Amino acid sequence: MSQMITTTLTVNGQHHSVTALPDTPLLWVLREHLKLTGTKYGCGVGQCGACTVHIDGRPNYACLNPIKDLGGRSVTTIEGLSHNSSHPLQKAWLAEQVPQCGYCQSGQIMRAAALLNDNPRPTRQEIVDHMSTNICRCGTYVRIARAIERAAREG
């Protein structure tokens, strides 16, 4: 039986000390310990992208990252992208009417934000390739690509 550990990490710019079992996924720390419920549970095995967050500025699946590996690291969730939905991607998502059920959208936006951080003017093919790791069960892929293009254009 594992012993609880205490880990300190920065989430959305705020330092947090979390006590949990070492293998507790970041997803559960965010949702249950820190009450940041914007990051969604999709599959739990890193296949859908619904739980995408940024760890040290890079997109990662929160379901696959145990808390024992995150001490001192910086995590950004959808709540940390913008406090008032003013991020260009969030505005483009609304303008392009991307969401249907909306479940995967926080993960989609976080993956798209990483793309635009690395490549502010991606081609359609670069968008498609980068976003291919995230599943939208409603099939709004064309609208997702248009929203990313709009955010890149209107920044």
C-alpha positions in Angstrom: 0.0 0.0 0.0 1.4 3.4 -1.0 2.0 6.2 1.4 0.5 9.7 0.7 3.0 12.3 -0.5 2.8 16.0 -0.5 3.7 17.7 -3.7 4.0 21.4 -4.5 3.1 22.6 -8.0 2.0 25.8 -9.7 -1.4 25.7 -11.3 -2.6 28.7 -13.3 0.1 30.8 -11.6 -0.8 29.9 -8.0 1.3 27.6 -5.8 -0.5 24.6 -4.4 0.6 21.9 -1.9 -1.3 18.7 -2.6 -1.3 15.5 -0.5 -2.3 12.4 -2.4 -1.2 8.9 -3.3 1.9 9.1 -5.6 0.2 7.6 -8.6 -2.8 9.9 -8.4 -3.3 11.4 -11.9 -3.0 15.1 -12.3 -6.5 15.1 -13.6 -7.9 14.0 -10.3 -5.8 16.5 -8.4 -7.1 19.3 -10.6 -10.7 18.2 -10.4 -11.0 16.8 -6.8 -8.4 18.6 -4.8 -8.2 22.0 -6.5 -11.9 22.0 -7.8 -10.8 23.0 -11.3 -13.4 21.1 -13.3 -12.8 22.6 -16.7 -10.4 19.8 -17.5 -12.5 16.8 -18.4 -12.1 13.0 -18.0 -12.6 11.3 -21.3 -10.9 7.9 -21.6 -8.3 7.8 -18.8 -5.7 6.3 -21.1 -4.4 9.2 -23.1 -6.3 8.4 -26.3 -8.9 11.2 -26.6 -7.3 14.5 -25.4 -10.3 15.7 -23.4 -7.9 16.2 -20.4 -5.2 18.2 -22.2 -3.5 20.7 -20.1 -0.1 22.4 -20.4 2.7 21.2 -18.2 5.7 23.6 -18.3 4.1 25.1 -21.4 3.7 21.8 -23.4 0.4 20.0 -24.0 0.0 16.9 -21.9 -2.7 14.5 -20.9 -3.7 15.1 -17.3 -4.9 11.5 -17.0 -1.4 10.1 -17.6 0.7 12.3 -15.4 1.0 11.0 -11.8 1.3 13.7 -9.1 4.7 12.1 -8.0 6.3 13.4 -11.2 4.9 17.0 -11.0 6.7 18.5 -8.0 7.9 22.0 -8.9 6.3 22.0 -12.3 3.9 24.5 -13.8 0.4 23.5 -15.0 -2.0 25.6 -17.0 -5.6 24.5 -17.3 -8.4 26.0 -19.4 -9.3 28.1 -16.4 -5.8 29.6 -16.5 -5.8 30.4 -20.2 -8.0 33.4 -19.6 -10.0 34.4 -16.6 -12.7 36.2 -18.6 -12.8 34.1 -21.9 -10.9 36.8 -23.7 -8.2 34.5 -25.2 -8.3 34.7 -29.0 -9.0 31.0 -29.2 -12.0 31.2 -26.8 -13.4 34.1 -28.8 -12.8 32.3 -32.1 -14.5 29.1 -30.7 -17.6 31.1 -30.1 -17.5 33.0 -33.3 -17.2 29.8 -35.3 -19.8 28.0 -33.2 -17.4 25.1 -32.5 -19.1 23.3 -29.6 -21.9 20.9 -29.9 -21.9 18.9 -26.7 -18.8 20.9 -25.6 -17.2 18.0 -23.6 -13.9 17.9 -25.4 -13.6 21.6 -26.0 -11.3 22.5 -23.1 -8.8 19.9 -24.3 -9.2 21.0 -27.9 -8.5 24.7 -26.9 -5.5 23.8 -24.8 -4.0 21.7 -27.7 -4.7 24.6 -30.1 -3.1 27.1 -27.7 0.1 25.1 -27.7 0.1 25.0 -31.5 -0.3 28.8 -31.7 2.3 29.4 -29.1 4.8 27.4 -31.3 3.5 28.4 -34.7 1.4 31.7 -34.7 0.4 31.2 -38.4 -0.1 27.5 -39.0 -1.3 26.1 -42.3 -4.5 24.1 -42.4 -2.5 20.9 -42.7 -0.4 21.9 -39.7 -3.6 22.5 -37.7 -5.0 19.1 -38.8 -1.8 17.3 -38.0 -1.4 19.0 -34.6 -5.0 18.5 -33.5 -5.2 14.9 -34.6 -4.5 13.6 -31.1 -7.7 15.1 -29.8 -11.1 13.4 -30.5 -14.3 15.3 -30.9 -17.2 12.8 -30.7 -19.5 15.3 -32.3 -17.2 15.7 -35.3 -16.7 19.5 -35.3 -13.2 19.2 -36.8 -13.9 21.6 -39.6 -15.1 24.3 -37.2 -12.2 23.6 -34.9 -9.8 24.2 -37.7 -11.6 27.4 -38.8 -11.5 28.7 -35.2 -7.8 28.1 -35.0 -7.3 29.9 -38.3 -9.4 32.8 -37.1 -7.5 33.0 -33.8 -4.2 33.0 -35.7 -5.5 35.7 -38.0 -7.2 37.9 -35.4 -4.8 37.1 -32.5 
